[in-house]
Amino acid sequence: MTNTASPNDNLSPSARPRVFVVRRLPAPNEAALRASYDAHLNPTDETYSLDRLVDAARAYDAIVPTVVDDVPSAIFDAPGRRVRIVANFGVGFDRIDLEAARRNGVVVTNTPGALTEDTADVAMMLLLAAARRASEGERQLRGGEWEGWRPTHLLGTRVNGATLGIVGFGRIGGAVARRAHRGFGMRVLYVNPRPPDPRAVLDARADEVTSLEELLAQSDFVSLHAPSRPDTRHMIDAARIARMRPGAILVNTARGDLVDESALADALERGHLAAAGLDVFEREPQVSPRLLSLSNVVLLPHLGSATTASRVAMGERMLMNLDAFFRGQSPPDRIA
């Protein structure tokens, strides 16, 4: 639903809160920002320096970063700071220093729920593409190397009826589980630090296991949907990859630093894992040269939420948080 009732509609442009937008946003979101706020937009989508962001903290009431933008303590601790809210465009907030925000009384929000279905679609696409060696086949075809059908050409892994392990059974994990079970008859296992939505569990007939190690040992496919935190960094490391079934396939649409990419490359090179499908990377936008060189890895440039519907909905959620804050209310998606 499009934002139509900003508290600033009747204010003169000079009296409206000032909003600094770090990245180029979908046109409907930028139009809504211009209509309700004194908004600085980023038409060239350039990457701003830390100094520019610190200056923005002194001159603007709100900053709108995205999931790939660092918002460190220097922004919250800036002398003469004016910014009172950081309204993140996206769900992930691991690049925002929440402790510094709380210490300085700056509100931080994100945009949950808007991208669930589209990210789940990408996770299933990666799972299928990795299992059926789709990227290898397309490269071969485009390169003029295909010699025609033959019985042993690019044999892949059957998805139907296989076991899928979901690491993190939140909104997106539950949506992937539903697709896997209902669409492909997969048996779904999961681990989650808190009790998940029981409706999502029932919908996928998912079974909880007691540990990540148990899930890895029982799963033909593993899909990651955990948040990025100090305790989840490299949760999929060499030791845990060794516990995965020989020939298993790993999919990551969550955060790149959940996986030790060097250990993953080792396992793919020696054939312990059949394949991997990755939409996120440890050092985005840089991608490990070893992963780039492997034919059994499907690589996407962080496209999980990249549909017009999702991105516009994320912007509307961001605007909802801004409007509530400047109306003197608690933003619905406040995280700090």
Buried (B, 14 or more C-beta within 10 A) or exposed (E): EEBEEBBBEEBEEEEBBBBBBBBBBBEBBBBBBEBBBBBBBBEEEEEBEEEEBBBBBEBBBBBBBBBBBBBBEBBBBBEEBEBBBBBBBBBBBBBBBBEBBEEBEBBBBBBBEBBBBBBBBBBBBBBBBBBBBBBBBEEBEEEEEEEEEEEEEEEBBEBEEBBBBBBBBBBBBBBBBBBBBEEBEBBBBBBBEEEBEEEBBEBBEBEEBEEBBBBBBBBBBBBBBBBBEEEBBBBBBEEBBEBBBEEBBBBBBBBBBBBBBBBBBBBBEEEBBBBBBBBBBBEBEEBBEBBEEBEBBBBBEBBBBBBEEBBBBBBBBBBBBBBBBBEEEEBEBBBB
